[in-house]
Amino acid sequence: MRLRIPALIALPALLATSVAVSAAPSSDLTAVQRHLQSVESMTAAFTQTDRTGKVLGGMLTLKKPGKIRFQYEKGVPILIVGDGKSLWFLDYSVGQKQRWPIGNSPLGVLLDPSRDMSKIATVVATDNPGVITIDAADPKHPEYGRISLVFARNAAAPGGLMLQGWVALDSQNNRTTIRLSGQRFNAPVSDGAFKWRDPVPNSGRK
């Protein structure tokens, strides 16, 4: 059985290639770059809404470079972990796993502090001056889908911005929305938070 890649990570190589930069203010891209470079770690609660309207919750833990963990709520037998080199999707209900290089995931934009936003993203115009939305897509590979990251201006947050979440759209137009709350930045995070065990068939646990 082949695992279906969740839409929030199902955009291979999306951020590994350059996309055209729009005429949007370069200062907004600079602000996003400054924020991303200022964040060494982050924890937040998240809610994930898929194309059917199904909502799951959990806790997000991030540590640069390359580490991220989506710990879903109790009773959800899946886990997504970036261990610094690879991004793993683990399904404990069927005992299967899949792996992608961190650089081939749209989440790489959050995990690589050296990435140049001006070469991979456009700024989406909004009517709210307190919000910056960054859209990334590879026009040469529409099958990769696209991702939009949403930031709110917040003087108390690193670089003056607060990541609010993102929307991922895969090549089948399956939309997944991630919303964050309770964000905490740059507190110590153990590397042990990104360890995981191999799925065991029918265990239903993680």
C-alpha positions in Angstrom: 0.0 0.0 0.0 1.4 3.4 -1.0 1.0 6.2 1.5 -0.8 9.3 0.3 1.4 12.3 1.1 -0.5 14.9 3.3 -1.1 18.1 1.4 0.8 20.1 4.0 4.1 18.4 2.8 3.0 17.1 -0.6 4.8 19.7 -2.7 8.1 18.0 -3.6 10.9 20.4 -4.7 8.6 23.4 -4.5 11.1 25.5 -2.6 14.2 23.9 -4.1 13.8 26.0 -7.3 13.5 29.6 -8.1 10.2 31.3 -9.0 9.6 34.7 -10.5 9.4 37.6 -8.0 6.5 39.9 -8.4 6.5 43.7 -8.2 5.3 43.5 -4.6 7.3 45.6 -2.1 10.8 44.1 -1.6 10.7 45.4 2.0 8.0 42.8 2.9 10.2 40.0 1.6 13.1 41.5 3.5 11.0 41.6 6.6 10.1 37.9 6.2 13.7 37.0 5.6 14.7 38.9 8.8 12.0 37.1 10.8 13.0 33.6 9.5 16.7 34.3 10.3 15.8 35.5 13.8 13.9 32.3 14.7 16.1 29.5 16.0 13.2 27.6 17.5 9.4 27.8 17.8 6.6 25.9 19.5 2.9 26.4 18.8 -0.4 24.7 18.9 -1.8 24.0 15.4 -5.1 23.1 13.8 -5.1 21.4 10.4 -8.1 21.6 8.1 -8.2 19.4 5.0 -10.2 19.8 1.8 -13.2 17.9 3.4 -13.3 20.2 6.4 -11.9 17.7 8.8 -10.0 19.4 11.6 -7.1 17.9 13.6 -5.1 19.6 16.3 -1.7 19.1 17.9 1.6 20.7 18.8 4.3 22.0 16.4 7.9 22.0 17.5 10.6 23.6 15.2 14.3 23.9 15.6 16.8 25.1 13.0 18.3 23.9 10.9 16.0 21.2 9.5 14.1 20.0 12.5 10.3 20.0 12.9 7.6 17.8 14.5 3.9 17.7 14.1 2.6 15.9 17.1 -1.1 15.2 16.5 -3.7 15.0 19.2 -4.3 11.8 21.1 -5.9 9.1 19.1 -4.5 10.3 15.7 -2.0 7.5 14.7 0.2 9.7 12.4 3.4 11.7 13.0 5.4 14.1 10.8 9.0 14.7 11.8 12.0 16.4 10.2 15.2 15.2 11.8 17.5 17.7 10.2 18.1 15.8 7.0 14.8 14.1 6.1 11.1 14.7 6.5 9.3 11.6 7.6 5.6 10.8 7.4 4.8 8.0 9.8 1.5 6.1 9.9 1.3 3.9 12.9 -2.2 2.5 12.0 -0.8 0.6 9.0 2.9 0.4 10.0 4.3 2.5 7.1 6.6 5.4 6.6 7.8 7.7 3.8 10.8 10.0 3.6 11.7 13.1 1.6 14.8 15.3 1.7 14.1 18.5 3.8 15.1 20.6 0.8 12.4 19.0 -1.3 9.6 20.1 1.0 7.9 23.5 1.2 8.5 23.4 4.9 12.2 23.9 4.0 11.5 27.7 3.9 10.9 27.6 7.6 13.8 25.3 8.4 16.7 26.8 6.4 17.8 30.2 7.7 20.1 30.7 4.7 17.4 30.5 2.1 17.0 33.7 0.0 13.3 34.6 0.0 13.7 36.9 -3.0 14.5 34.0 -5.3 11.7 31.6 -4.2 8.6 33.7 -3.3 6.3 36.5 -4.2 4.3 38.8 -1.9 0.5 38.6 -2.3 -1.2 42.0 -2.1 -3.8 42.2 0.7 -6.1 44.9 2.1 -4.6 44.4 5.6 -1.4 46.3 6.2 -0.8 44.3 9.3 -0.5 41.0 7.3 2.2 39.7 4.9 1.3 36.7 2.7 4.1 35.0 0.8 3.2 32.7 -2.1 5.7 30.1 -3.5 5.2 28.0 -6.6 7.3 26.7 -9.5 5.7 27.8 -12.8 7.7 25.1 -14.6 6.3 22.3 -12.5 2.6 22.9 -11.7 2.4 19.4 -10.4 4.4 20.5 -7.4 1.5 22.6 -6.1 1.9 25.8 -4.1 2.1 27.1 -0.6 1.2 30.4 1.0 2.7 31.5 4.3 0.9 34.1 6.4 2.6 36.5 8.8 1.2 39.2 11.1 3.2 42.3 12.0 4.0 42.1 15.7 6.7 44.2 17.2 7.2 41.8 20.1 8.0 38.8 17.7 11.4 38.1 16.2 12.0 40.4 13.3 8.7 42.1 13.9 6.6 39.3 12.4 4.5 36.4 13.8 3.9 33.3 11.6 0.1 32.7 11.6 0.1 29.5 9.5 0.0 28.5 5.9 -2.2 27.0 3.1 -0.9 24.2 0.9 -2.5 23.3 -2.4 -1.4 20.1 -4.2 -1.7 19.3 -7.9 -5.2 17.8 -7.4 -6.3 21.1 -5.8 -6.5 19.4 -2.4 -6.2 22.3 0.1 -4.7 21.9 3.6 -4.8 24.9 6.0 -2.5 25.1 9.1 -3.3 27.7 11.7 -1.0 28.4 14.6 -1.6 29.8 18.1 0.4 30.2 21.3 3.6 30.7 19.4 6.8 30.8 21.5 10.1 31.6 20.0 13.8 30.8 20.7 13.3 28.8 23.9 15.7 25.8 24.3 14.4 22.7 22.5 16.1 19.3 22.9 17.2 17.4 19.8 15.4 14.5 21.5 12.1 16.1 20.5 12.7 15.0 16.9 13.4 11.4 17.5 10.8 8.8 16.5 10.3 5.0 16.5 9.5 2.9 13.5 5.8 2.3 13.0 4.5 -1.0 14.3 1.6 -2.5 12.2 -1.8 -2.0 13.9 -0.3 -0.6 17.1 -2.2 2.7 16.7 0.3 4.4 19.0 3.2 6.8 18.7 
